[in-house]
Amino acid sequence: MLKLVAKNDKKQIVLGLEPTGHYWFAIAAWMVSNGISVVQVNLYAVKQSKEIEDNSRLKDDRKDTKIIANLVKDGNYRMPYLPEDIYADMRSNTIPEPYRASGRPEAGQGSG
């Protein structure tokens, strides 16, 4: 990606994401920490644009990336909220202890 930026004499990279669950947080935080702008497109806007483009609800990664890129190009996005400093700490403190390190509880731990 950085080679393309240099080759085409661009000054900024904007990554458009379709936020699904919590999966986008890690990559968005990494991108922002490396100076890359991150924006979110509305899930409903992607769905509607998909149906308008080819009158089909079929999900296709190639079609989705094109639609997301067009939404970002046209300015149909919002800036995500990525908590920093104390606010990030507060959010991480709401995660139950057994889930913090490994992402899943050890045998015999947790609430279930």
C-alpha positions as CSV (number, residue, x, y, z in Angstrom):
1,M,0.0,0.0,0.0
2,L,2.8,2.4,0.9
3,K,4.5,1.6,-2.5
4,L,1.3,2.6,-4.3
5,V,1.1,5.9,-2.4
6,A,4.7,6.8,-3.2
7,K,4.4,5.6,-6.9
8,N,1.2,7.8,-7.4
9,D,2.5,10.8,-5.5
10,K,-0.3,10.6,-2.9
11,K,-0.2,12.3,0.4
12,Q,-2.8,10.4,2.4
13,I,-4.3,7.0,2.8
14,V,-7.9,6.6,3.8
15,L,-9.1,3.1,4.8
16,G,-12.9,2.6,4.5
17,L,-14.3,-0.1,6.8
18,E,-17.7,-1.7,7.0
19,P,-17.9,-2.1,10.8
20,T,-19.1,-5.6,11.7
21,G,-19.1,-6.5,15.4
22,H,-15.8,-5.6,17.2
23,Y,-13.5,-7.1,14.6
24,W,-12.6,-3.7,13.0
25,F,-11.2,-2.2,16.2
26,A,-7.8,-3.8,16.1
27,I,-7.0,-2.9,12.5
28,A,-8.4,0.6,12.8
29,A,-6.3,1.3,15.9
30,W,-3.2,0.0,14.2
31,M,-3.9,2.0,11.1
32,V,-4.5,5.2,13.0
33,S,-1.3,4.7,15.1
34,N,0.6,4.5,11.8
35,G,-0.9,7.7,10.4
36,I,-3.5,6.2,8.1
37,S,-7.0,7.7,8.3
38,V,-9.9,5.3,9.0
39,V,-13.5,5.9,8.2
40,Q,-16.7,3.8,8.5
41,V,-19.4,3.3,6.0
42,N,-22.9,2.6,7.1
43,L,-23.9,-1.1,6.7
44,Y,-27.3,-0.1,5.4
45,A,-25.8,2.2,2.8
46,V,-23.6,-0.7,1.5
47,K,-26.6,-3.0,1.3
48,Q,-28.7,-0.4,-0.6
49,S,-25.8,0.5,-3.0
50,K,-25.3,-3.2,-3.7
51,E,-28.9,-3.7,-4.7
52,I,-28.9,-0.6,-6.8
53,E,-25.7,-1.5,-8.7
54,D,-26.8,-4.9,-10.0
55,N,-30.3,-5.5,-8.6
56,S,-28.9,-8.4,-6.5
57,R,-28.5,-9.1,-2.8
58,L,-25.7,-11.6,-3.4
59,K,-22.7,-10.9,-1.2
60,D,-19.3,-10.8,-3.0
61,D,-16.1,-9.5,-1.5
62,R,-15.0,-7.9,-4.8
63,K,-18.4,-6.1,-5.2
64,D,-18.4,-5.0,-1.5
65,T,-14.9,-3.5,-1.7
66,K,-15.9,-1.5,-4.8
67,I,-19.1,-0.3,-3.2
68,I,-17.2,0.7,0.0
69,A,-14.6,2.5,-2.0
70,N,-17.3,4.4,-3.9
71,L,-19.1,5.4,-0.7
72,V,-15.8,6.8,0.8
73,K,-15.0,8.6,-2.5
74,D,-18.4,10.2,-2.5
75,G,-18.1,11.3,1.2
76,N,-20.7,8.9,2.6
77,Y,-18.8,7.9,5.7
78,R,-18.3,8.8,9.3
79,M,-15.2,9.0,11.5
80,P,-15.1,6.1,14.0
81,Y,-14.7,6.7,17.7
82,L,-11.5,5.0,18.9
83,P,-11.0,5.6,22.6
84,E,-7.5,6.6,23.7
85,D,-5.6,6.9,27.0
86,I,-7.8,6.6,30.1
87,Y,-10.9,6.0,28.0
88,A,-9.3,3.0,26.3
89,D,-8.3,1.7,29.8
90,M,-11.9,2.2,31.0
91,R,-13.2,0.2,28.1
92,S,-10.7,-2.6,28.6
93,N,-11.7,-2.8,32.3
94,T,-15.2,-3.7,31.3
95,I,-13.9,-7.0,29.8
96,P,-14.2,-9.9,32.3
97,E,-10.8,-10.9,33.7
98,P,-10.6,-14.4,32.2
99,Y,-11.1,-13.0,28.7
100,R,-8.5,-10.2,28.8
101,A,-5.3,-12.1,28.0
102,S,-6.3,-14.9,25.6
103,G,-9.6,-13.8,24.3
104,R,-11.4,-16.8,25.9
105,P,-11.7,-18.1,29.4
106,E,-9.6,-20.9,30.8
107,A,-11.2,-24.2,31.8
108,G,-13.2,-23.7,35.0
109,Q,-13.3,-19.9,34.7
110,G,-15.9,-17.5,33.4
111,S,-19.6,-17.3,34.1
112,G,-20.8,-20.4,32.4
